[in-house]
């Protein structure tokens, strides 16, 4: 009896598995058909495109995978330069994306009044909800212009110099940390500590409260990790921006990657705003929370909330949140990278370090350089300091991916090549800054003197250098917070190098970097000692 039921059961099981097998087989066929169709469509577009003769890597003709793959390695700034040296001023990096390395692109694509909107790559830098936009990735050109005009006065240098005391406070704490390292003979990751400094400054300016990075020397509240996730996510997912809503939703739901980091930062800013509102309700002094006297300037958050109270239609609660979030996301990396480049290049070129120290000593002897804190005004009068800063941001600009724009109706001609509407074009700041026709045959060399030479020579050379110099972007899309970086750099660098001596742990090696939009140094290992020892 038991044996006779076995064949029946086996037949029943086989019958039940038959539809599953067929579905699996049909599924594979369908995937194969879709893949083949995709390949044939890419091949057809490649062969019929009016830009089919534009040179570039072979794989770049058939999709965005080549660009995605190379960007994921974190060295696209070097790859991009190498591609232009191999193929010329126009290089295909995807079927519809073209990297252009020519001063001609600046006026036509990025100039004031440009009609070239940002590409879909920027979509991954914002929340998928179109109502939750932020200034940097906003592709609505009219809204961006109106929003920037609304807040640009807050970011003007004349406004920001009022925050010098906040910068001084953070610089003094950083000075104490460096003195401790010098006393112990520690080897430190200077890139990390410079980001601690920059993050605490932006916290002071925005919320009147340092985050505590300089005090603890570690990732406070997971902010650095969250920010890194946001950068990695935006740089890669933006290449396939159509997948952003789905990837963002899954990442947020399971606490993975950059979407989780962005969610974390958003909640962090929302909590700061909630705390400020609560303090206002209870009658506590607001806007100067971290400072002891009534003469301290009100912070960014209080300015934004005051603007909202005065004109809630013009400055909405979302504007308050959005600008606070923008300060956190963009306020530390660019400054820390720029400071790292300044110090690293001075250490790699000791003669430049000596020259800068001599200038600072000369200004001190003339009572034109404050001690312990150098004022922003004093720093602006030091020509070699300004040249060092400018050159360091040229040889290592913070951003390392092309500034992608979409060709509008009517198309555009660049470098004798016509690009039809809808084509995506862009220049990489690294490629621009290493252009030998503009910056000279030694463009890859850190040499601050080139700026004084060009100024003395005058004429077209200086004009061309200034036009192709873009460490903070171009035109109406220039970084709104760039003056914060200039303020921090101008004050900290002279203060550091006149008191401390730094030595690279491995001076014979070039430093390592990781490019996820921002080209961050990963191993600025230095020893610190007091200069007079």
Buried (B, 14 or more C-beta within 10 A) or exposed (E): EEEEEEEEEEEEEEEEEEEEEEEEEEEEEEEEEEEEEEEEEBEEBBEEBEBEEBEBBEEBBBBBEBBBEBBBEBBBBBBBBEBBEEBBBBBBBBBBBBBBBBBBBBEBBBBEEBEBBBBBBBBBBBBBEEEEBBBBBBBEBEEBEEBBEBBEEBBEEEBBBEBBBBBBBBBEBBBEBBBEBBEEEEEBBBBBBBBBBBBBBBBBBBBBBBBBBBBEBEBBEEBBEBBBBBBBBBBBBBBBBEEBBEBBEEBBEEEBBBBBBBBBBBEBBEEBBEBBEEBBEEEEEBBBBBBEEEEBBBBBBBBBBBBBEEEEEEBEEEBBBBBBBBBBBBBBBBBBBBBBBBBBBBBBBEEBBEBBBEBBEEBBEEEBBBEEBBBBEBBEEBEBBBBBBBBBBBBBBBBBBBBBBBBEEEEBEBEEBEBEEEBBBBBBBBBBBBBEEBBBEEBEEBBBEBBEBBBEEEEEBBEBBBBBBBBBBBBBBBBBBBBBBBBBBBBBBBBBBBBBBBEBEEEEEEBEBBBBBBBBBEBBBBBBBEEEE
